[in-house]
Amino acid sequence: MTESEAGTTRRTFLKSVAAAAGGVAIAGSVSDALAFTARSATRPASATMVGGNAWADRVGLELWTVRDVLPRDFVGTLEKVARIGYTEIEPATGYGGMSPKEFRALLDRLHLTAPSTHTGITAGANADVEKQLADLQVMGVQYASLDDAPARPPRPQQQRQQRRPAPAATSPAAQRAMMEQFVRRMAQPRPVDDVKREAARYNEYGKVAQRHGIKLLIHNHTVEFIPCQGSNEVPYTILLRETDPELVVFQMDIGWATVAGQDPVALFTQHPGRFPLWHVKDAACLKCLPPATDMGARMVEARLVPVGTGDIDYAEIFKHATVAGLKHFAVEQDSAADWGDSVAAAGVSYRNLRAMLSGKA
């Protein structure tokens, strides 16, 4: 395998496996404590403002949080998400088998928007990137992930299957096994040149996306903070330096960055304006994690919880939204299904975060 192919494998594997972390150490249920909050069909004028309490009216949800129920009832799940009060969503497991126009119509009916997506574009010899971007444009997507197309074109039946949402969440034991595989394959120092090639790839496809009014996004876990081979520099800072801000943005997963021992506010200050997207993820018992020298173990052992019930001080972090360049943020709890009711867990996060951003917490 060439270094270039290894980089491709890394990106694909990160997208399909790393997000399974966080549920392995979770127990308990929040379903008995929930009451969904109805939301007005129209947004307050203040929701278009930047800073202050306006963020309280713009809370988004990364749909990976509710991936266990989406396959059974995609439309019904989005209806529940909207009733909670979320105004934005970020797809992660497809679009329910809908065409771009059908998906956009559903969003419009529910008064939702999808400014970003983790079911973004795939690139490769057999991938029609322009068509994918045109479809995302119809859906109203402004920021999209970049993945890699399979080496061989899928058969027609496989193509139909790929449009369906991902299967229900696996057991905690299976998740731990997946994360152990992740640690073995991915939580290792990368060559600096490999990271630079990845940045060049983002710039290359970012130019294509720009023609459709879309920017590519880079999302982090913990492994981006492992020092590169023969260097004290980490992949995350190399990607920040090597990518074109006009083409590529960073979606900081604040939860994973914090688990990695990083200070999100310090990163905002060092790279102002580069973080228009956030994943708002909370983690409990951060002091219980393995040493910062073992990023893989920290990711596996992280205890992800509904926002507002963990150790991350989001009230303080949101004070620095302007420095970061924040435009959109999405709540994400990878382990929500393990609480017994992932939609209910999303409701807890919404109410806690909205109260915090409204100054009522």
C-alpha positions, 0 to 999 in steps of 0.5 A, spaced: 500 500 500 502 506 498 502 512 503 497 515 498 493 509 499 494 509 506 491 516 507 485 514 503 484 508 508 485 512 514 480 518 512 475 512 510 476 508 516 475 514 521 469 516 518 466 509 518 468 507 525 471 513 529 464 515 530 462 509 534 466 511 540 463 514 546 458 509 548 462 503 551 462 506 558 455 509 558 449 506 562 443 509 565 436 512 562 434 519 561 427 517 558 423 518 564 425 525 565 423 528 558 418 533 556 419 535 549 418 543 548 414 545 542 417 550 538 414 556 533 414 555 526 417 561 525 424 563 527 425 570 531 428 575 528 434 575 533 436 568 530 440 571 525 444 575 529 451 573 531 453 573 538 449 574 545 443 570 546 441 569 539 445 562 539 439 560 543 435 560 537 439 556 532 441 550 536 442 544 531 443 536 532 448 532 528 443 526 526 448 521 528 446 522 535 439 519 533 442 514 528 439 508 532 431 510 530 432 513 523 432 507 519 425 505 522 422 512 521 426 517 518 421 522 517 418 521 524 425 522 527 426 529 524 419 531 526 421 529 533 427 533 533 423 539 530 418 538 536 424 538 541 426 545 538 432 544 534 432 549 528 438 545 524 440 538 523 446 535 520 445 529 516 450 523 517 447 517 515 444 519 508 437 522 507 432 517 508 432 514 501 429 521 498 431 525 492 435 532 494 428 535 492 424 531 497 429 532 502 429 539 501 421 539 501 421 535 508 426 540 511 422 546 509 415 543 512 419 542 518 422 549 518 429 546 519 435 547 515 441 543 514 447 548 513 452 542 513 452 535 512 457 529 514 454 525 508 457 529 503 461 528 497 465 522 495 471 523 490 475 518 486 475 516 479 468 513 478 465 519 482 461 524 479 463 530 484 459 535 480 452 532 481 453 530 488 455 538 489 449 540 485 444 535 489 447 538 496 446 545 493 438 543 492 438 541 499 441 548 502 448 545 504 453 550 505 459 545 508 460 538 506 465 533 508 469 529 503 470 522 503 473 517 498 469 513 493 470 505 493 475 502 488 470 499 484 464 502 482 458 499 486 453 494 483 446 497 482 443 493 488 449 496 492 447 503 490 440 502 492 443 500 499 447 505 500 442 510 500 439 507 506 441 510 513 446 506 517 443 500 521 441 501 528 447 502 533 451 496 535 452 493 543 457 496 547 461 490 547 461 491 539 463 498 539 469 497 544 471 492 539 470 497 533 474 502 537 480 497 539 480 496 531 481 503 530 486 504 535 490 499 532 490 502 525 489 509 526 491 512 533 498 512 530 503 517 528 502 519 521 508 522 516 508 529 515 507 528 508 501 524 508 498 530 512 500 535 507 497 530 501 491 530 505 490 538 505 492 538 498 486 533 497 481 538 500 484 544 497 483 540 490 476 538 491 474 545 495 475 548 488 470 544 485 465 545 491 466 553 491 463 553 484 457 550 487 457 555 493 459 550 498 466 549 502 469 543 505 469 541 512 474 538 516 472 534 523 476 532 528 476 526 533 482 525 538 487 522 533 489 528 529 492 531 536 498 525 536 504 528 534 507 526 527 513 522 525 519 525 527 516 532 529 512 535 535 507 538 530 500 535 530 496 533 524 491 538 526 495 544 526 498 542 519 491 541 516 490 548 519 496 551 515 496 547 509 488 548 507 486 554 504 481 558 508 477 560 502 475 553 500 476 549 507 473 550 514 474 546 520 468 543 524 471 543 531 468 537 535 469 540 542 468 534 545 473 530 542 478 536 542 477 536 550 478 529 551 484 530 547 487 534 552 486 541 547 484 547 549 478 549 544 479 557 546 486 557 545 485 554 538 480 559 536 485 564 539 491 561 535 487 560 528 481 566 529 476 565 524 477 558 522 472 554 526 465 556 523 462 550 525 462 546 532 460 539 534 457 541 541 459 534 545 459 533 552 464 528 556 464 526 564 469 524 568 475 527 564 480 527 570 479 519 569 481 518 562 488 515 561 494 519 560 494 524 554 500 520 551 495 515 549 489 518 544 486 512 542 485 510 549 482 516 551 477 516 545 475 509 547 474 511 555 471 517 554 464 517 557 459 522 553 453 524 556 448 529 554 450 537 553 450 540 560 451 534 564 458 533 563 465 537 565 465 541 559 464 549 560 460 551 554 458 557 557 465 560 557 466 557 550 461 560 547 463 567 549 469 566 544 464 564 538 466 571 534 473 569 535 472 562 532 468 565 527 462 561 529 456 560 524 453 554 525 453 548 531 450 541 532 449 538 538 452 531 538 452 525 543 455 519 540 452 514 545 445 517 546 442 510 544 445 507 550 441 511 554 435 508 552 432 513 548 436 517 543 431 522 541 430 523 549 437 524 550 437 529 544 432 533 548 436 533 554 442 536 551 437 541 547 434 544 553 440 544 557 444 548 552 438 553 550 438 555 557 445 556 558 445 560 551 439 564 554 442 566 560 437 561 564 441 556 566 
